[in-house]
């Protein structure tokens, strides 16, 4: 894979750039590593647990775990090919060091404890590395303490037990309740290991250093085997594989849930208040990730994720909630943590109040995903089949309502994307019923409501003056999410959909590849990475393959610049050439995969 190259990594007011982080994970938790060797974010043992390391959100009191040369250095890093094992190379005046990092698993799946392994190989000369472990305090609600045991010192942070395991050449300078400081001196051919073990409300296993070290290679092989199992062979293959590996970070293996991202409160605009907790499973995001898994040929992940989503919806019933916890429970109400926030961006949120919003497009997401799920080689059980029929009926009853839309806005409107998604929901319900996948009792009703929706949209949501479908009925604004409903356009009015895509490109993209979510939002946030790929996907689906490929290449040229290892955030600021928002962002990565698939699936322009 491409090397991300840095000179001496710099921090601003103690913060690394949000686009410079690389992720490691094992299907249960995700750690974010800055170019200076600091793990600044890690929620353990689960993606949505309180963070053990949280310097990402507070440079003063936040916890971190760092391995860094004690002299000026440059750094380059990349993932191993088709793997989520990260390799970082430090170069100093006196030598070169290779740091290999993994949250370990086994060939059979994740370990029953959390295991961050950091192998240090001396490549050239001699280099002294500083080792710093500073435990977080869970926003000043816990006080870490150290307990000496027969197997070595164990740290406690609330219910979490943590042990630092290391080879004998690590010299401890200071060890105390809140962490430790140490050093390690490398030489040509030297190999050392530093590992962090953690568990919550369970006994802590203490494996040998040799077994921890070997599991780095085992984990690497497991990642490579998964990539080999995928059937996608289309365009932009290296980028598709890297995004597929990023999505695996968000696939929560204990339940099959799909998190929207691995972080909370990384701001959409520095100093702004759009700082949300994305460590939950959104119906919308989960459906779109399942869609990308279908295109990848990841059959097992499709089945697990769709089964979890269906079971969770059955448990809570209609109307659908916008999001659920990774265990399938109700997302907690937002509360605010007394943390500094990334570069002072307030508030720092835990929980998400979008849980209570009405978002009608979810019905289209679920029914469209069900159809893809069947096409991928699955057979619906009777319970899921009846659920889909119930969702179609609820959509048929509800589509006339105002909602908060895909962007979860506080002002409810007749959002055009929501109406088109409801059309798609009933269109898919008709197809599923005609294919005997769901009960056909309400087939004729679904057909009539579907056609009523298209008549309503064409009458109320089209602007002849703009030559575009608008943001919502009665508005002159534009919405990039319309690109997601290209199937509606192909079926109802291809010409109108194409002129809408042109308008989105011209106005929301300012004739460039990176697109803002909707009209006027550029004053408070950056371009939305997924929207940019959605536009490429829509052009390909509408038969404009050359335009789609050109857009795709232009997007990648912007976001895959030197310094980024393709761990994408939610947004990219084209004005400052920097990343914004939570990461790794599922929507950004799945949208790349779906756009690449759409381009690969289309014939050349007529």
C-alpha positions as CSV (number, residue, x, y, z in Angstrom):
1,X,0.0,0.0,0.0
2,X,0.9,3.7,-0.4
3,X,3.2,5.1,2.2
4,X,2.0,8.2,4.1
5,X,5.1,10.3,4.6
6,X,5.6,13.0,7.3
7,X,8.4,15.2,8.3
8,X,8.7,15.7,12.1
9,X,5.0,15.2,13.1
10,X,3.5,18.4,14.5
11,X,0.6,19.0,16.9
12,X,-1.5,22.1,17.2
13,X,-2.2,23.0,20.8
14,X,-1.5,19.3,21.7
15,X,-3.8,17.9,19.0
16,X,-2.8,15.8,15.9
17,X,-4.6,16.6,12.6
18,X,-7.8,14.4,12.5
19,X,-6.8,13.3,9.0
20,X,-3.4,12.0,10.1
21,X,-4.8,9.1,12.2
22,X,-4.5,5.5,11.3
23,X,-6.8,2.9,12.8
24,X,-6.2,-0.6,14.1
25,X,-8.9,-2.9,15.3
26,X,-10.2,-6.5,15.7
27,X,-14.0,-6.4,15.3
28,X,-14.7,-5.2,18.8
29,X,-12.7,-2.0,19.4
30,X,-10.8,0.6,17.3
31,X,-7.6,2.5,18.3
32,X,-6.5,5.6,16.5
33,X,-2.7,6.2,16.2
34,X,-1.2,9.6,15.3
35,X,2.0,9.8,13.2
36,X,4.0,10.5,16.4
37,X,3.3,7.0,17.7
38,X,0.6,8.1,20.1
39,X,-2.6,6.0,20.5
40,X,-4.9,9.0,21.2
41,X,-8.2,7.1,21.1
42,X,-9.3,3.7,22.3
43,X,-12.5,2.6,23.8
44,X,-12.1,-0.7,25.6
45,X,-13.4,-3.3,25.6
46,X,-16.0,-2.2,23.0
47,X,-16.4,0.4,20.4
48,X,-18.9,2.3,22.5
49,X,-17.3,1.8,25.9
50,X,-15.9,4.8,27.7
51,X,-12.4,5.6,26.3
52,X,-9.3,4.5,28.0
53,X,-7.3,6.8,25.7
54,X,-9.0,10.1,24.9
55,X,-6.4,12.7,24.1
56,X,-8.2,13.1,20.8
57,X,-10.8,15.1,22.7
58,X,-8.6,16.7,25.5
59,X,-4.9,17.5,25.0
60,X,-4.4,18.3,28.7
61,X,-6.1,15.5,30.7
62,X,-6.7,12.9,27.9
63,X,-5.0,9.5,28.1
64,X,-2.6,8.2,25.5
65,X,0.0,5.5,24.8
66,X,3.0,6.7,22.9
67,X,6.2,5.2,21.4
68,X,8.4,7.9,19.9
69,X,12.1,8.6,19.2
70,X,13.7,11.0,21.7
71,X,15.4,13.0,18.9
72,X,14.2,14.7,15.8
73,X,12.8,12.3,13.2
74,X,10.7,11.8,10.1
75,X,8.1,9.1,9.7
76,X,6.5,7.1,7.0
77,X,3.8,4.5,7.5
78,X,1.4,2.2,5.6
79,X,-0.8,-0.8,6.2
80,X,0.6,-4.1,5.1
81,X,-0.9,-5.2,1.8
82,X,-4.5,-6.3,2.2
83,X,-4.2,-6.1,6.0
84,X,-5.1,-3.9,8.9
85,X,-1.7,-4.4,10.5
86,X,0.1,-1.0,10.5
87,X,3.8,-0.4,9.9
88,X,5.5,2.9,10.9
89,X,9.1,3.7,10.0
90,X,10.9,6.3,12.1
91,X,14.1,7.8,10.7
92,X,16.5,9.8,12.8
93,X,20.0,11.1,12.3
94,X,21.3,8.0,14.2
95,X,19.1,5.2,12.8
96,X,15.9,3.7,11.6
97,X,13.2,1.9,13.5
98,X,10.2,-0.1,12.3
99,X,7.1,-0.1,14.5
100,X,4.4,-2.8,13.7
101,X,1.0,-2.5,15.4
102,X,-2.1,-4.6,15.7
103,X,-5.1,-5.2,17.9
104,X,-4.7,-8.9,17.8
105,X,-7.2,-11.6,17.0
106,X,-6.9,-15.3,16.1
107,X,-7.8,-17.2,12.9
108,X,-11.0,-18.3,14.7
109,X,-12.0,-14.7,15.6
110,X,-11.4,-12.1,18.3
111,X,-9.7,-12.9,21.6
112,X,-11.7,-13.0,24.9
113,X,-9.6,-10.0,26.0
114,X,-8.2,-6.9,24.3
115,X,-4.6,-7.0,23.1
116,X,-2.8,-4.1,21.5
117,X,0.6,-5.4,20.3
118,X,3.4,-3.0,19.3
119,X,6.6,-4.6,17.9
120,X,9.8,-2.5,17.6
121,X,12.5,-3.7,15.1
122,X,15.8,-2.0,14.9
123,X,16.6,-1.5,11.2
124,X,19.7,0.7,11.1
125,X,21.9,2.4,13.6
126,X,20.8,3.0,17.2
127,X,17.7,4.8,18.3
128,X,16.3,5.5,21.7
129,X,12.5,5.5,22.0
130,X,10.4,7.2,24.7
131,X,7.5,5.1,26.0
132,X,4.6,6.9,27.7
133,X,1.5,5.4,29.1
134,X,-1.0,7.9,30.5
135,X,-4.3,6.3,31.5
136,X,-7.5,8.2,30.9
137,X,-9.9,9.2,33.7
138,X,-13.2,8.8,31.8
139,X,-13.8,12.5,31.8
140,X,-12.6,12.8,35.4
141,X,-15.1,10.3,36.7
142,X,-12.5,7.6,37.5
143,X,-9.1,7.6,39.2
144,X,-6.6,5.1,37.9
145,X,-4.7,3.0,40.4
146,X,-1.9,0.4,40.3
147,X,-1.9,-3.0,41.9
148,X,1.1,-5.3,42.2
149,X,0.3,-8.9,41.4
150,X,2.3,-12.1,41.2
151,X,2.2,-11.7,37.3
152,X,3.2,-8.1,37.4
153,X,1.7,-4.6,37.9
154,X,-2.0,-4.2,36.9
155,X,-3.7,-0.9,36.4
156,X,-7.4,-0.3,37.2
157,X,-9.6,2.3,35.7
158,X,-13.1,1.7,37.0
159,X,-14.2,-1.8,35.8
160,X,-11.2,-2.0,33.4
161,X,-8.1,-4.0,34.2
162,X,-5.0,-3.2,32.2
163,X,-1.6,-4.8,32.1
164,X,1.5,-3.5,30.1
165,X,3.6,-6.5,28.9
166,X,7.0,-5.8,27.5
167,X,10.4,-7.4,26.7
168,X,13.2,-7.1,29.1
169,X,15.0,-4.4,27.2
170,X,12.3,-1.8,28.0
171,X,13.7,0.3,30.9
172,X,11.1,1.8,33.2
173,X,12.0,5.2,34.4
174,X,8.8,5.9,36.4
175,X,5.7,3.9,37.2
176,X,2.7,5.2,39.2
177,X,-1.0,4.9,39.5
178,X,-1.8,6.8,36.3
179,X,0.7,5.1,34.0
180,X,4.5,5.0,33.3
181,X,7.4,6.4,31.5
182,X,10.1,4.2,30.0
183,X,12.8,4.0,27.3
184,X,13.9,1.4,24.7
185,X,17.2,1.5,22.7
186,X,17.2,-0.3,19.4
187,X,20.2,-1.6,17.4
188,X,20.4,-3.3,13.9
189,X,18.4,-6.6,14.1
190,X,17.0,-6.0,17.5
191,X,13.3,-6.9,18.2
192,X,11.3,-5.8,21.1
193,X,7.6,-6.1,22.1
194,X,5.3,-3.8,24.0
195,X,1.7,-4.9,24.5
196,X,-1.3,-3.7,26.4
197,X,-3.8,-6.2,27.7
198,X,-7.3,-5.1,28.9
199,X,-10.5,-6.7,30.1
200,X,-13.6,-5.4,31.9
201,X,-15.5,-7.1,34.7
202,X,-13.6,-10.4,33.9
203,X,-10.4,-12.0,34.9
204,X,-7.3,-10.9,33.0
205,X,-5.3,-13.5,31.0
206,X,-1.6,-13.0,30.9
207,X,-0.2,-14.6,27.7
208,X,3.5,-14.9,26.9
209,X,5.3,-12.3,24.9
210,X,6.0,-14.9,22.3
211,X,2.3,-15.7,21.8
212,X,1.4,-12.0,21.6
213,X,4.1,-11.4,19.0
214,X,3.0,-14.4,16.9
215,X,-0.6,-13.1,17.0
216,X,0.5,-10.0,15.0
217,X,1.3,-12.4,12.1
218,X,-1.8,-14.4,12.8
219,X,-3.9,-11.3,12.6
220,X,-2.2,-10.2,9.4
221,X,-3.0,-13.6,7.8
222,X,-6.6,-13.4,8.9
223,X,-7.0,-10.0,7.3
224,X,-5.4,-11.2,4.1
225,X,-7.5,-14.3,4.0
226,X,-10.7,-12.2,4.3
227,X,-9.6,-10.0,1.4
228,X,-9.0,-13.1,-0.7
229,X,-12.5,-14.3,0.1
230,X,-14.1,-11.3,-1.5
231,X,-15.4,-11.6,-5.1
232,X,-15.1,-8.0,-6.2
233,X,-12.7,-7.7,-9.1
234,X,-13.8,-4.4,-10.6
235,X,-12.4,-0.9,-10.9
236,X,-10.3,0.9,-8.3
237,X,-9.5,-2.4,-6.6
238,X,-6.8,-1.2,-4.2
239,X,-9.0,1.6,-2.9
240,X,-12.0,-0.7,-2.6
241,X,-10.0,-3.3,-0.6
242,X,-8.7,-0.6,1.7
243,X,-12.2,0.7,2.3
244,X,-13.5,-2.8,2.9
245,X,-10.8,-3.3,5.6
246,X,-11.9,0.0,7.1
247,X,-15.5,-1.1,7.2
248,X,-14.5,-4.2,9.0
249,X,-13.3,-2.0,11.9
250,X,-17.0,-0.9,12.3
251,X,-18.5,-4.4,12.1
252,X,-19.1,-5.2,15.8
253,X,-18.5,-9.0,15.8
254,X,-20.2,-9.8,19.2
255,X,-23.6,-8.9,17.7
256,X,-23.2,-8.2,14.0
257,X,-24.1,-4.5,14.4
258,X,-22.5,-1.9,12.2
259,X,-21.3,1.3,13.9
260,X,-21.4,4.6,11.9
261,X,-17.9,5.5,13.1
262,X,-15.5,4.7,16.0
263,X,-15.4,8.1,17.6
264,X,-17.5,10.8,19.2
265,X,-17.3,14.6,18.9
266,X,-14.6,15.0,16.3
267,X,-15.9,18.3,14.9
268,X,-17.4,18.9,11.5
269,X,-16.0,22.5,11.8
270,X,-13.3,23.6,14.2
271,X,-14.8,25.5,17.1
272,X,-18.3,24.6,16.0
273,X,-21.0,22.7,17.9
274,X,-21.6,19.9,15.3
275,X,-19.8,17.3,17.4
276,X,-21.8,14.1,17.5
277,X,-21.4,10.6,18.9
278,X,-21.4,8.1,16.0
279,X,-20.5,4.9,18.0
280,X,-24.0,3.5,17.3
281,X,-25.8,1.6,14.5
282,X,-27.9,3.9,12.3
283,X,-30.4,2.0,10.2
284,X,-29.4,4.2,7.2
285,X,-25.7,3.6,7.6
286,X,-26.1,-0.1,8.4
287,X,-28.2,-0.7,5.3
288,X,-25.7,1.1,3.1
289,X,-22.7,-0.8,4.6
290,X,-24.6,-4.1,3.9
291,X,-25.1,-2.9,0.4
292,X,-21.3,-2.4,0.0
293,X,-20.7,-5.8,1.6
294,X,-23.0,-7.3,-1.1
295,X,-21.0,-5.7,-3.8
296,X,-17.8,-7.0,-2.2
297,X,-19.1,-10.5,-2.0
298,X,-18.8,-10.6,1.8
299,X,-21.6,-13.1,2.4
300,X,-21.0,-13.8,6.1
301,X,-20.9,-10.1,7.1
302,X,-24.1,-9.4,5.0
303,X,-26.0,-12.2,6.8
304,X,-24.8,-11.2,10.3
305,X,-25.5,-7.5,9.9
306,X,-28.9,-7.9,8.2
307,X,-30.0,-10.5,10.8
308,X,-29.0,-8.2,13.6
309,X,-30.8,-5.3,12.1
310,X,-34.0,-7.2,11.4
311,X,-34.0,-8.7,14.9
312,X,-33.4,-5.3,16.5
313,X,-36.2,-3.7,14.6
314,X,-38.5,-6.6,15.5
315,X,-37.6,-6.1,19.1
316,X,-38.4,-2.4,19.1
317,X,-41.2,-2.4,16.6
318,X,-42.5,0.4,14.3
319,X,-42.0,3.2,13.7
320,X,-38.3,2.7,13.2
321,X,-35.8,4.3,15.4
322,X,-33.1,6.2,13.6
323,X,-30.3,4.4,15.5
324,X,-29.7,1.7,18.1
325,X,-26.8,0.7,20.4
326,X,-24.4,-2.0,19.2
327,X,-26.2,-4.4,21.6
328,X,-29.6,-3.5,20.0
329,X,-30.9,-1.3,22.7
330,X,-32.1,2.3,22.8
331,X,-29.4,4.9,22.3
332,X,-28.9,7.0,25.4
333,X,-30.0,10.6,25.5
334,X,-27.2,13.1,24.8
335,X,-25.1,14.3,27.7
336,X,-22.0,16.5,27.6
337,X,-18.6,15.6,29.0
338,X,-16.4,18.1,30.8
339,X,-13.6,17.7,28.2
340,X,-11.7,20.4,26.3
341,X,-13.0,19.1,22.9
342,X,-10.9,18.8,19.8
343,X,-9.1,22.1,19.5
344,X,-11.7,23.6,21.8
345,X,-14.7,22.5,19.9
346,X,-17.7,22.2,22.2
347,X,-19.8,20.4,23.3
348,X,-18.3,16.9,23.7
349,X,-21.3,14.6,23.4
350,X,-22.0,11.1,24.5
351,X,-25.3,9.6,23.3
352,X,-27.3,10.9,20.3
353,X,-30.7,12.6,20.3
354,X,-31.3,11.7,16.6
355,X,-32.7,8.4,18.1
356,X,-36.1,10.1,18.5
357,X,-36.4,11.7,15.1
358,X,-38.7,10.6,12.3
359,X,-36.7,9.6,9.2
360,X,-38.9,8.2,6.5
361,X,-36.0,7.2,4.2
362,X,-35.2,4.3,6.4
363,X,-38.0,2.3,4.9
364,X,-36.4,2.6,1.5
365,X,-33.1,1.6,3.0
366,X,-34.5,-1.6,4.6
367,X,-36.6,-2.8,1.6
368,X,-33.8,-2.1,-0.9
369,X,-31.3,-3.9,1.4
370,X,-33.6,-6.9,1.6
371,X,-33.7,-7.2,-2.1
372,X,-29.9,-7.0,-2.4
373,X,-29.7,-9.5,0.5
374,X,-31.8,-12.0,-1.5
375,X,-29.8,-11.3,-4.7
376,X,-26.6,-12.1,-2.7
377,X,-27.8,-15.6,-2.1
378,X,-29.8,-15.5,1.0
379,X,-33.3,-16.8,1.7
380,X,-35.7,-14.9,3.9
381,X,-37.2,-16.6,6.9
382,X,-41.0,-16.1,7.6
383,X,-40.4,-13.7,10.5
384,X,-38.2,-11.4,8.5
385,X,-40.5,-11.7,5.5
386,X,-43.5,-10.5,7.6
387,X,-41.4,-7.7,9.1
388,X,-40.7,-6.4,5.6
389,X,-44.4,-6.5,4.8
390,X,-45.1,-4.5,8.0
391,X,-42.4,-2.0,7.1
392,X,-43.9,-1.5,3.6
393,X,-47.4,-1.0,5.1
394,X,-46.0,1.5,7.6
395,X,-44.3,3.4,4.8
396,X,-47.5,3.4,2.8
397,X,-49.3,5.0,5.7
398,X,-46.6,7.4,6.7
399,X,-45.0,8.9,3.5
400,X,-47.3,11.9,3.5
401,X,-45.8,13.1,6.8
402,X,-43.0,15.7,7.2
403,X,-39.8,14.3,8.7
404,X,-36.3,15.3,9.7
405,X,-34.8,13.9,6.5
406,X,-31.6,12.0,6.0
407,X,-29.6,14.8,7.5
408,X,-31.5,14.7,10.8
409,X,-32.4,18.4,10.7
410,X,-34.3,20.0,13.6
411,X,-36.9,21.5,11.2
412,X,-39.3,18.9,9.7
413,X,-40.1,19.3,6.1
414,X,-41.4,17.3,3.1
415,X,-37.8,16.4,2.1
416,X,-37.5,15.2,-1.5
417,X,-35.0,12.5,-0.7
418,X,-37.4,11.0,1.9
419,X,-40.3,10.9,-0.5
420,X,-38.1,9.3,-3.2
421,X,-36.9,6.8,-0.7
422,X,-40.5,5.9,0.3
423,X,-41.2,5.4,-3.5
424,X,-38.2,3.0,-3.5
425,X,-39.4,1.2,-0.4
426,X,-42.8,0.4,-2.0
427,X,-41.2,-0.3,-5.4
428,X,-39.0,-2.9,-3.7
429,X,-41.9,-4.3,-1.7
430,X,-43.8,-4.9,-5.0
431,X,-40.8,-6.7,-6.5
432,X,-40.3,-8.8,-3.3
433,X,-44.0,-9.7,-3.3
434,X,-43.9,-10.6,-7.0
435,X,-40.9,-12.7,-6.4
436,X,-42.8,-14.5,-3.5
437,X,-40.2,-13.3,-1.0
438,X,-42.8,-11.5,1.1
439,X,-46.6,-11.9,1.4
440,X,-48.5,-10.4,-1.6
441,X,-51.6,-9.5,0.4
442,X,-51.0,-5.8,0.0
443,X,-49.3,-5.8,-3.4
444,X,-51.9,-3.7,-5.2
445,X,-52.0,-1.2,-2.4
446,X,-48.2,-0.8,-2.5
447,X,-48.4,-0.2,-6.3
448,X,-51.0,2.5,-6.0
449,X,-49.2,4.3,-3.1
450,X,-45.8,4.1,-5.0
451,X,-47.4,5.8,-8.0
452,X,-49.1,8.4,-5.8
453,X,-45.6,9.2,-4.3
454,X,-44.1,9.8,-7.8
455,X,-47.0,12.0,-8.8
456,X,-46.6,14.0,-5.6
457,X,-42.8,14.4,-6.0
458,X,-43.0,15.5,-9.6
459,X,-45.6,18.1,-8.7
460,X,-44.2,19.5,-5.5
461,X,-40.4,18.8,-5.5
462,X,-39.4,19.7,-9.0
463,X,-38.2,23.3,-9.8
464,X,-38.6,24.1,-13.5
465,X,-36.5,27.3,-12.8
466,X,-33.6,25.3,-11.3
467,X,-34.1,22.3,-13.6
468,X,-33.6,20.2,-10.5
469,X,-35.4,18.3,-7.7
470,X,-35.1,20.6,-4.7
471,X,-34.2,20.0,-1.1
472,X,-37.8,19.9,0.0
473,X,-41.2,20.8,-1.3
474,X,-41.4,24.6,-1.9
475,X,-37.7,25.1,-1.6
476,X,-35.2,26.4,-4.2
477,X,-32.3,24.7,-2.4
478,X,-30.5,21.6,-3.4
479,X,-29.7,18.3,-1.6
480,X,-26.8,16.1,-2.5
481,X,-28.6,13.1,-1.1
482,X,-30.9,13.1,-4.1
483,X,-28.0,11.3,-5.9
484,X,-28.7,8.3,-3.6
485,X,-32.2,7.9,-5.2
486,X,-31.0,7.5,-8.8
487,X,-33.2,4.4,-9.1
488,X,-36.2,6.7,-8.7
489,X,-34.8,8.9,-11.4
490,X,-34.2,6.1,-13.9
491,X,-37.7,4.8,-13.4
492,X,-39.7,8.0,-13.3
493,X,-37.8,10.7,-15.1
494,X,-34.2,10.1,-16.2
495,X,-33.9,13.6,-17.8
496,X,-34.9,15.4,-14.5
497,X,-32.5,13.2,-12.5
498,X,-29.6,14.0,-14.8
499,X,-30.2,17.7,-14.7
500,X,-30.4,17.5,-10.9
501,X,-27.1,15.8,-10.8
502,X,-25.6,18.5,-12.9
503,X,-27.0,21.1,-10.6
504,X,-25.6,19.4,-7.5
505,X,-22.2,19.2,-9.1
506,X,-22.2,22.9,-10.2
507,X,-23.7,24.4,-7.0
508,X,-22.9,22.0,-4.1
509,X,-19.5,21.0,-5.6
510,X,-18.7,24.5,-7.0
511,X,-17.8,22.5,-10.2
512,X,-15.3,20.4,-8.3
513,X,-15.4,16.8,-7.2
514,X,-16.0,17.4,-3.5
515,X,-19.6,18.1,-2.6
516,X,-21.4,19.8,0.3
517,X,-24.5,18.2,1.8
518,X,-27.0,20.9,0.9
519,X,-27.3,24.5,-0.1
520,X,-25.8,27.0,2.3
521,X,-24.2,24.5,4.7
522,X,-20.6,25.4,3.5
523,X,-20.7,28.3,6.0
524,X,-20.5,25.9,9.0
525,X,-19.0,22.7,7.7
526,X,-16.9,21.0,5.1
527,X,-17.6,18.9,2.0
528,X,-19.2,15.5,2.8
529,X,-17.0,12.7,1.4
530,X,-19.9,10.3,0.9
531,X,-21.9,12.8,-1.1
532,X,-19.0,13.2,-3.5
533,X,-18.9,9.4,-4.2
534,X,-22.7,9.3,-4.4
535,X,-22.6,11.7,-7.3
536,X,-20.1,9.4,-9.1
537,X,-22.3,6.4,-8.4
538,X,-25.4,8.2,-9.7
539,X,-23.7,9.3,-12.9
540,X,-22.6,5.7,-13.5
541,X,-26.1,4.3,-12.8
542,X,-27.6,6.9,-15.1
543,X,-25.3,5.7,-18.0
544,X,-22.7,8.5,-17.7
545,X,-19.7,6.1,-17.0
546,X,-17.0,8.4,-18.4
547,X,-18.2,11.3,-16.2
548,X,-18.4,9.0,-13.2
549,X,-14.9,7.7,-13.7
550,X,-13.5,11.3,-14.1
551,X,-15.3,12.3,-10.9
552,X,-14.0,9.2,-9.1
553,X,-10.4,9.9,-10.1
554,X,-10.8,13.6,-9.1
555,X,-12.1,12.6,-5.6
556,X,-9.3,10.2,-5.0
557,X,-6.7,12.8,-6.1
558,X,-8.1,15.1,-3.4
559,X,-8.5,12.8,-0.4
560,X,-5.6,10.3,-1.0
561,X,-2.9,12.9,-0.7
562,X,0.5,12.4,1.1
563,X,0.0,11.9,4.8
564,X,-3.3,9.9,4.6
565,X,-3.4,6.1,4.9
566,X,-7.0,6.0,3.7
567,X,-8.6,6.0,7.1
568,X,-11.4,8.5,6.0
569,X,-13.2,11.0,8.2
570,X,-16.7,12.2,7.5
571,X,-15.8,15.5,5.8
572,X,-12.9,17.1,3.9
573,X,-12.3,20.9,4.0
574,X,-11.2,21.9,0.5
575,X,-10.4,25.4,1.8
576,X,-7.7,24.2,4.2
577,X,-7.0,20.8,2.7
578,X,-7.8,19.1,6.0
579,X,-10.1,16.4,7.3
580,X,-13.1,17.0,9.6
581,X,-15.6,14.8,11.5
582,X,-15.6,11.4,13.1
583,X,-13.5,8.5,11.8
584,X,-13.2,5.9,10.4
585,X,-16.5,7.0,8.9
586,X,-18.6,4.2,7.5
587,X,-20.5,6.3,5.0
588,X,-17.2,7.6,3.4
589,X,-15.8,4.1,2.9
590,X,-19.0,2.4,1.8
591,X,-19.7,5.2,-0.7
592,X,-16.3,4.6,-2.3
593,X,-17.1,0.9,-2.7
594,X,-20.6,1.5,-4.1
595,X,-19.3,4.1,-6.6
596,X,-16.6,1.8,-7.8
597,X,-19.1,-1.0,-8.2
598,X,-21.5,1.2,-10.2
599,X,-18.7,2.2,-12.6
600,X,-17.6,-1.4,-13.0
601,X,-21.2,-2.5,-13.7
602,X,-22.0,-0.1,-16.5
603,X,-21.3,-0.3,-20.2
604,X,-19.5,2.6,-21.9
605,X,-21.6,5.7,-22.6
606,X,-23.7,5.3,-25.8
